[in-house]
């Protein structure tokens, strides 16, 4: 329908072209359309300027939109009372548009909700990553758990990722407020309001149609005022309700056209603003210092990659070499000419098949790894950390046997014949080397017997007249906090010699003391009171000591060590003794009372109070507790082995206490300090006495000199008197000197002679 002026006029109400065409189909022929410009508010020519959402400006002239936002279609509210078919048809167009908007907005809501959920998941995952990086240094990896460089690098990464996690959390909050809130409000409030008003309008329209139908059926001949009044009142009420509901429904549908644009643009605007804010925060956090850190990490990664490639190349070359060299060994029974039997072995390790009886005549064969250690045959299942004792092979017999038509079988029988085991080797070479290793081990044990505990401690008992050997170290290590600069230079072989015999028990020397041995240390077999009370017996030398402390200890073992100048000696001895106890299934321990005094350490039998062993305190040169288990402690005793004091040996003793390892070490340290101060006091006292003796001697010499001078003066006087001429008496006799005068004269002559000689 052409409007005046040649332009295509928009139908009244400002509806779109599609709605106008549908309306033309519904309007009867000959009905004139409203002139252009006479439509409702917001009407405009179809050929007018188009408006775009981007930038909020007219696409053609780039002018900002007006306040009325041209292009918004509206339902004519003023025609709601008339309720014409054209209005109902136009209402159907708006309802169809509302349904399309609802479907589209539901899909857009789901997409935006996925963005929001993904951002929340990213924020939570980033925070979890930062937390795991912080906890790396607390992990206990079996390999490479003490890499401080990796720990510090991951700590730095954790800080940066934690800051990024905070930025992601802020972005999640902004998305919730600026993106999800507007579209959720439109979906939950506006669209549901349209659906509710549609249902209410449908009910009101049906009620109005029913009321009109009843009103139309009123009788013309038999009018009833009461019925007519009720029907009229019903029509009035239903029409009023329909009109009011329809106006609100039309208003909501018209408003929906504006809210649709707002619901589309506002979440997108909030999303973009949140992303821009997030990128700004990220650029502030990623400063130059962080870029330098990332560059250094990138260089380190490249170095590690190059090192890995080099290591892989080396391992591949090693694999190729081993494949070539091991090709003959893949045969279960290699050629003895290429691989001769080594008959000089003292140890042998490898896989054997062990025969296990399951019944009277039935048996099974299990393949396990066996190895010899000392005088024991050890077995170890695949995956076990350590082996277990399979059989004691000291003084046993090994011989080849025929068993179940299997090759290379041999039987090991104990020395008493009570226990035997049948094993099968994989090859003839392994079979002969196993037998040779057992023979060589027996010969080695025959020429190097393990010394007894009593023989090892004979050197601790000095013979009569033999002084204690001087100790090269006066201070020892107490507990485990001490460090040494030469710790890296120590090795296990320099601390404890391999294959050193271990003594697991204490042999009481009560009935084994020899004359002239250890009596001075209280090992004579008599009872001693560890608390210093006399009890009617002879006093012990240790009762004069200032320090008396008693501890309950259990002896674990002792062994000779090669060094006694670092606590690692004690730690390594503990490890070997505990491992040996576990391997040999030794659980019995001798409990004793350890008495710490300023002179010595004593192991006393708790029942009989008999001194089992005495360790002179000056010979205790080192003591320490276990690094983790504070119940374990040990000390090293340095003594002279044999008659020569220059040949010194060190023995480490390991004990278990009742959580008193550090206390015992502190007590030993205190005893050594007291002994040191006592020794210094003794030396000072002896020096003072020596000074007094020198002074007394000098005084005696001075007195003697004075006496000599006095005697010389007297002799000089007598000599002068005797030099006068002797006069005879009147009777013709000579004057005779008295005996005392003659003696003084002799002394005078002797003094003159001595003086002339001097």
Secondary structure by P-SEA (a helix, b strand, c coil): ccccccccccccccccaaaaaaaaaaccccccccccccccccccccccbbbbccccccccccccccccccccccccccccccccaaaaaaaaaaaaaaaaaaaaaaaaaaaaaaaaaaaaaaaaaaaaaaaaaaacccccccccccaaaaaaaaaaaaaaaaaaaaaaaaaaaaaacccaaaaaaaaacaaaaaaaaaaaaaaaaaaaaaaaaaaaacccccccaaaaaaaaaaaaaaaaaaaaaaaaaaaaaaaaaaaaaaaacaaaaaaaaaaaaaaaaaaaaccaaaaaaaaaaaaaaaaaaaaaaaaaaaaaaaaaaaaaaaccccccccccccccccccccbbbbbbbbbbbcccccbbbbbbbbbbcccbbbbbcccccccccccccccbbbbbbbcccccbbbbbbcccccbbbbbbbccaaaaaaaaaaaaaaaaaaaacccccccccccccccccccccccccccccccccccccccccccccccccccccccccbbbbccccccccccccccccccccccccccccccccccccccbbbbbbbbbcbbbbbcccccaaaaaaaaaaaaaaaaaacccbbbbbbbbbcccbbbbbcccccccccccccccccccccccccccccbbbbbbbccccccbbbbbbbbbcccccaaaaaaaaaaaaaaaaaaaaaaaaaaaaaaaaaaaaaaaaaaaaaaaaaaaaaaaaaaaaaaccbbbbcccbbbbbbcaaaaaaaaaaaaaaaaaaac
